[in-house]
């Protein structure tokens, strides 16, 4: 188990109701963490519509998580 900081942006922040949180997780990689968060908090965006960044760098969903990582989930941004 590791503790990570999770940051939410745009629609995900609205759904979750907080911009960030620290949490303990058994998820081994970014994809498993997102799946855990979707299940736990009812997030509606599927993984293929979201990008992930770990410690301020875009990363693949298969990136392994380490204690203290900052994981950001970024949905598509609409605008005009």
C-alpha positions in Angstrom: 0.0 0.0 0.0 1.2 3.5 -0.8 0.0 7.0 -0.1 -0.4 9.3 -3.1 -1.7 12.8 -3.7 -4.5 12.9 -6.3 -5.3 16.0 -8.2 -8.5 16.5 -10.1 -9.1 18.9 -13.0 -12.2 20.3 -14.8 -15.2 18.0 -14.9 -13.5 15.5 -12.6 -13.0 18.2 -9.9 -16.7 19.1 -10.2 -17.7 15.4 -9.9 -15.4 14.8 -6.9 -16.1 18.1 -5.2 -12.4 18.7 -4.2 -9.4 19.8 -6.2 -7.1 17.2 -4.6 -6.8 14.7 -1.8 -4.2 12.4 -0.2 -5.1 8.8 -0.1 -3.8 5.3 0.7 -4.2 2.9 -2.2 -3.2 -0.7 -3.1 -3.3 0.2 -6.8 -0.1 -0.7 -8.5 -0.4 1.6 -11.5 -2.2 4.8 -12.6 -4.9 2.9 -14.4 -5.8 0.8 -11.4 -5.8 4.0 -9.2 -8.3 5.7 -11.6 -10.5 2.6 -11.7 -10.4 2.6 -7.8 -11.4 6.3 -7.8 -14.2 5.7 -10.3 -15.6 2.9 -8.1 -15.2 4.8 -4.8 -16.4 8.2 -5.9 -18.7 7.5 -8.8 -16.6 9.3 -11.4 -18.3 9.0 -14.8 -15.5 9.6 -17.4 -14.1 6.5 -18.8 -10.3 6.1 -18.8 -10.0 6.6 -22.6 -11.3 10.2 -22.1 -8.8 11.1 -19.4 -5.0 11.8 -19.4 -2.8 11.0 -16.5 0.3 12.9 -15.2 2.6 11.6 -12.5 4.8 14.1 -10.7 3.9 16.8 -13.4 4.7 14.7 -16.4 2.2 13.0 -18.7 2.5 9.2 -18.3 1.0 6.0 -19.6 -1.8 4.3 -17.6 0.6 1.4 -16.9 3.0 3.6 -15.0 3.8 2.2 -11.6 3.0 4.2 -8.5 5.4 5.0 -5.7 4.9 6.3 -2.2 4.4 10.1 -2.3 3.7 10.4 -6.1 1.4 13.2 -7.2 -1.1 11.8 -9.7 -3.2 14.2 -11.8 -6.2 13.2 -13.8 -7.0 15.6 -16.7 -10.2 15.2 -18.7 -10.8 16.9 -22.1 -11.4 20.6 -21.8 -14.2 22.3 -23.7 -14.1 25.9 -24.6 -14.6 28.4 -27.2 
